[in-house]
Amino acid sequence: MFNLLSILIHIINSIFSGVYTSQFLKSKQNKKITIILWAVTYFAVQMVIFEVIQSRYSFNDVLSAIINVLLLLGMQWIFYRKGESGQLFICFSFVAGKEIIKYIASVLSVVLGEVGWGWMNTLIMQGKLVTSTQVEVANNIMLFLMSFASAILYALILGVYLLLINKKYVRKEYQLQVRENVFLILPSIAAISISITLKMMLITVENGTTILIYDTVPATLFWIPLICIMLLGAVIANVILFQNVVQYHEENKKATMLENQIQQMQREVQEIQDIYADMRGLRHDLRGHINNITQYVKKQNNTDAEELNDYIRNMEETVSRLDFGYQTGNPITDIIIHQKRQEADRAGVKFSVDFNYPKELQIDVYDIGVILNNALENAIEATTLLKRDKYVSLHSYVKGKLFFVEVENSFAREIVMNKESGLPESSKANKNFYGMGLANIQRCARKYRGDIDIVIDTSKKEQQIFNLTIMLNGKPVGP
């Protein structure tokens, strides 16, 4: 006959492992159905291996731990997509947790048992339990209640442990390298090894009598749970440390990319400014020459005058194209908007601009350049899947010390928001879509004690609206 506590533990492991794994990996089918199928399958396999087979062919503790890990890996292979990062960590962290928590729950069970058996002895001494039948019934009830109490304690501790890992492991989409996998699973392997050692020490047999270490060394009732809690804490702390390292490296990478982007923009803008100045001088000289030629033609009375007028008109149109269509108050923003206007025209995107550089505020033009370049590039690119009604609008205004930039565009694709950053995630099909560009924009805004705000209008599936507002806080120039 199966032990009630073992069955309850198997049920808890089956449910919790399914829910825990689903938080990290992508299932092949519907998530809820996958968890149910996982729990049923995992429970059945556990019962066969650890209750039926192990009762006939005894496994040593090391082999049991290996079977536990391989069982979880096999279940992942069946129910979840292959080759996903973090599979080893999920297996080892779960096995480490359930093995270590057994000892915490066992100590609490011993304490509860002492209280329960003491209460039964009191009833016997008081004469309330007289016959052997009454004692047997009370004994069975006590064992039943203790089994449920132990299972509940085990479930609570395991649930808190898994919940903390899930909460602290925020970058679940991060692809782990081999060294990172090793770094993450080492504390779990250490915890499993210590659990095997504790199991060897916990029970001894002397003269055919089973003796618990708690009876011979009462201090272990305190030290074993403490050691187990520290081991679980080490696994969780290692996850927190790893996530902080990943975040630190990504922040450094973003900062480096942003710095390089600004430096490259400074070099390009300096070159374009020189060309822009030459163009302005050339445009002025050409218009002067055209005016002189026009005056000369008017004085002449010959048959070629009409043909020459057409030629001069074409020259004037060519010269007008040398001038930028937008006068924003700064040549850098003029150039960026002019370039993005050309990109929009080539993509068939309606492009409207109402932008003025805030000369009265102390905001570095290169930071505004990064904002405009990334925001407009993202906006134009987001319209590519639309067949009609493609548009991008740029608007700016000043309120006191605050400078606002609004970029709005139509789009027709699904946007997934990153839980950690609150920004749209980059699309794998098109890695330049939002993602890193918005992170750079937000970094520039926060440099000026500002931030960004995103509003997505999905009321029309065929044409959704993405609105990005950037706020920067700039001090007025002068006293």
N, C-alpha and C positions, 0 to 999 in steps of 0.2 A: 504493500500500500504506500502511495506517495505521501511524503511529508507535506503538511499544509503550508508551512512557512516557505518551503522551497518552491511550491507552486505559486504562491503569492509573489515571491521574489522574481520568478520567471515572467509572470504577467507584467510586473512593474518594469522589468528590463525591456520587455518586448515593446511596450507602449512608449517608454521614454526614449529608447534608442531610435525608434521610428521618427518621433517628433524632433529629436536632436539632429539627426542626420538631414532631415528635410530643411533645416534652417541653413545648411551649408551647401548642399548639392541640389542640382536640378533634376527632378524626376522625369522619367520617360512618359508617364501618364499623368492624370489628374493628381494633384498633391494629396488631397484627402483620401482618395482611393488608394494611393500608394502607401500612405501611413497605415491604413487598415490592413492591407494585404501584407505589409511588412510585419506588423504586430502578430498577425495570425501565423505567418510562416515562421517567424523567429521563435515564437512560443513553442510551436510544434517541434522544431528542430532541437531546441534546448531540452525539451522533455525527452526526446529520443536519445540524445547524446548523453546528457548529464543525469537523467533519472533511470533510463532503461539500460543503455550500453554500459555506463560507468558502474552500475550496480553489479554487473557481471564481470566486467574487465576494468579493474581499478586503474585510473589515470593518476600519474604523479602531478604535482602542482604546476610544474613548468609546462608540461604537455597541455594541461587544462587552459593555462593562459594563452598558449599558442593557438589552441582550438578556438578560443573566444575571439581572438584577433582575426583569424582566417574566416571564421563564420561571418563576422561583420563585413569584411572585405568582399566575401562572396555575395552577401545580401546587397551590398552597394552595386556590385557588378550586374545583378539581376534587375534591380529596381531603379537605378539612377544612371545618368549618362556617364560614359567611360572617360577616363583621362582627365578628370577634373582635379583641380588643385585642392589639397587639404584632406584627401581621403584617408591617408595614414594617420594624420593628427586626430581625425574624428574617431577612428577605431581605437587608437591607443589611449586617448583621453577618456573615452567612455569606459573601456575595460579597466583602466586605472581607477576611475571614480567608483565604479560598482564594487571592485575588489576591496578597496580601502574602506569604503563606507560600511561594508559588512562588519568590520571590526568596531567601528564607532557604534553601530546599531546593536552589536552583540554585547558591548559593555552596558549600554542603556537597558538592554533586555535583562542582563544579570541583576542590575539594580532593581528593575521592576519585578523580577522573579523573587528577589529577597523580600520585597514588600508583600507580594502576593502569597508566597508560601508562609510568611509570618502571619498573615491575616487568616489563612486556612488553619494553621496550628492554634491560633487563638479561638477559632470557632470550635475546633475539636476539644480544646481544653475547657471551653465553656459548656460543652455537652450539646451543642447545636448540631454537630455532625457525629452521629452515634454509630450507625450501621456501616458496614464496608461498602454497601451500594451507594449510600449518601456520599461517602468519601470519594468513591470512584467517579461519581457524577460531578462532584465539585472539582476534582482533579482534572477531568476532561474539559470542564468549562474554563478552568484556569489556563490550561494549555492552549485552548482555542483563543481566549482573550489575549494571551501573551503573544501568540503567533500574529494576530492582527495588529497588536500594538507595535511589535517589532517591524512588521511590514510597513506600517504607516510611518514610523520613524525613519526607516530606510528610504522610503519614497520621498519624504520631506527633504532629507539631507541631499539625496541624489538630485532632486529637482532644483534645489538652490544652487548646487555645484554646476549643473549643466546650464542653468539660467545665467549664472555669472559669466561663464565662458562665452555663451552666445551673445551676451550683452557687450562684453569687452572685446570680442573678436569682430570688430566693426568692418574691417576691409575684407569681406568674404570673397569679393571678386578678384582679389589680388592673387596672381599666379605665383605659387611658391617654387623656389629653386630647390635643388637637392640639399644644399647646406642649410637652407631655411627650414626645410622639413625635418632635418636631423635636430636642429636647434629646438624646434617646437615639441618633438616627441620624446626627447631625452628625459625631461622630468617625469613624464608618464611612464616610461620604461623603468625609471628608478623607483617610482611608486609601486609598480607591479612587482618588481623584485623584492621590495621590502614587505609587500603583502604576502608573498610566498614564504619569506623568512618568518614572518609573524605566525603564519599558519603552522609551520614546523614547530615553533616554540609554544604555541597556545595549548596544545593538548599533549600530554605524556601518559604513558601506561606503566604503572608500577604494580607488580604482583597481580596482574590481571584486572587492575582497577584503573579506570580513566580519570585523570586528574587535570583540571584546568589550571592554567598559570595564575588565574585570578585568586585561586584558593591558596596556592603556595606563596605567591608574592602579591599581596593585596595592593601594593603601590601601582601595579600595572593597570588597575582600574582607572587611574588618573593619567599615567604616562602613555599608554597605548592610544587612547582617543586624542591626546594632545599631539602625538607624533603623526597620527593619521590626518588631523586637521591641518597641520603644517605642510604635509605632503600635498594635500589638495590645494592649499594656499600657494604652494610653489608652482603647481601647474597653472593656476589662474594668473599668478604674478608673471610667469613667463609669457603668457599670452599678452598681458598688458604691456610688458617690456617690448615684445616683438612688434606690436601694433604701433607703439610710440616710435620705434626705430624706423618702421616703414613710413610713417607719417613724416618723420623728420627728413628722411631722404627724399621723399616726394616734394616736400616744401622747399628743400634746397634745390631740387631739380627745377621746380617751377620758378624759383627766384633767379636761378642761373639763366633759364630760358628767357625770362622777362628782361633781365639785364642785357643779354645778348641781343634781344629783339630791339631794345632801346638804342644800344650802341650801333647796330646795323642801320636803324632808322636815322640816327644822327648823321652817319656817313652818307647815306643815300640822299637825305634831305639837303645836306650841304652841297652835294653835287647838283641836285635838281634846282636848288636856289640860284646857283651860279648860272645854270642854263636858263632859268626863269628870268633872271636879270638881263641876260643877253637877248632873250626873246622880246622882252619889253622894249629894249633899245632898238632892236631890229624892227619891231612892229611900228615904233614911232617913226623911224627913218623911212620905212616903206610907205607909210601913210603920207609922209611929206612928199616923197617922190610921186606917188599916185596923184596927189593933189596938184603938183606941178604939171604932170602930164595931162591931167584933166583940163587945167586952165589953158594949156597950149593947144589941145584939140579943139576947144571951144573957139579959139581964135582962127583956126584953120577952116577952110570951106572946100572940102574935097570929098570924093566918093568913098574914101576909106574910113570916114569918120564913124559911121555906124558900127563897122566891124571892130574898130579900135575901142569904141565905147563898151562893146561886149567884152573885149579882152580886159579892159580896166575893171569892169564889174566883177569878173572872175578873180582878178587879183585882190580886190577888196574882200571877197568872200574867203579867199585863202588866208589873208592877213587876220581876219576876224577869228578864224579857227586857231590862231596862235594864242589867243587870249583865253584864260580860264573862265568858265561860266559862273563860278562862285567867288564872291569876294567876302570872305568870312572875317577879315581883320588880321589874319596871320597867314603868311605864305605856306607854312607847313600844313595847316589844316586845309588851305586851298588845294594843295597838291594831292593830299590823301583823298579828299572828297571828289576831286576831278578824276583820279584814277578809278575810284569805286564807281563813279558814274559811267565811265567807259566800260567797266566790267558788267554793270547792270544792263547797259545798252546791248552788249554782245549776247547776253543771256535772255534778252527780251523782257526785262524787268522794268516796270514803271518806277522811276526813282525821283522822289521829291525831297527837297532840302530846305530847312529853315534853321540855319545854324550860324551863330556868331561867337567868335573867340572872346572869352571874358578878360579883356585887357585890365580891368579894374581889380581883378583878383590875382593873388599870388599862386597861380597854378602853373606848373611847368608844362610848356606846350608839348614836350615829348610824352608826358603821361597822357595828355589828351589825345595825342597821336596814337598811342597804344590802344586807348579805348575805342577811338573811331575805327582804326584799322581792323581790330578784332571783331567789333560789333557789326560793322558793315559787311565784312567778309562772311561772318556767320549768317547774317540776314540774307545776303544774296544767294549763298549756297543753299540755304534752307528752302528757297523757292524752286529749286531745280526739279522737284517731282511734280510740281503743278503744271498743268497744260494751259491754264488761262488764269486771268486775274492775279498775275504775279506783281507784287509791289513791295517796295521798301521805302520807309519814310524816316527822315532824320530831323529832329527838332531839339532846340536847346533854349533855355531861359535862365535868368538870374533872379533869385529872391534873397535880397540882403547879402549875406556872405556865402550863400549856397548857390552852387552852379549845377543845373540839372541837364542831363542829356537823355533823350528818349529815342529809341530805335524800335520801330515796329515793322513786322513783315508777315506776309502770309506763308503758310507751309501746309504740307499734307503728309506728315509722318508721325509715328508714335514717339512720344518723349517719355523717357523713364528718368525719374528724379533720383539722385543719389541721396540715401538717407543721411549720410554723414555730412556732406558738403551742402546739401540743399540745392545743388545745381543739377541741370540735366546731364545725364551721362553721355559720353561720346558714343556715336554709333559705330559699330565695327565695320559696317559697310562703307562708312565715310567718316574717317577719324577726325576730320577737321570740323565736323558738325558740333557746334557749341563746345561742351567739355572744357578742354584746356584754354580756349580763347576766353570763355567766361571766367575761368579762374584767374587769368591775368587781369581781366577788367576789374574783378572784385579786389584783387591785390592793389591795383592803382587807386581804386576808390577808398579803400581802408587806409591808404597812405595819407589821405586828406580827411581822415576821421569821417568818412562816408561809407556807403555800401551800395548794393544793387538790389533792385526789386524786379521780380519776374511775374508777369500775369499772362496766363494762357487761356485763350477763349476757344473752347472746343464745341461750341454750340452748332457749328456747321462742319460736318465731317469732311466734306469735299474741299473746304478752305478754312483752316484754323488760323488763329491770329496769335502771334508771339510778340509780347510787348516787354521790352527791357528798359528800365529806368535806372540811370546811374546818378548818384548824388555825391558831390564833392564839396567840402567845406574849405573855402579859400579866404584868407585874410585880405582885406582891401589894401591896395598899394598906398604907401605914405603913412603919416602919423595918424 
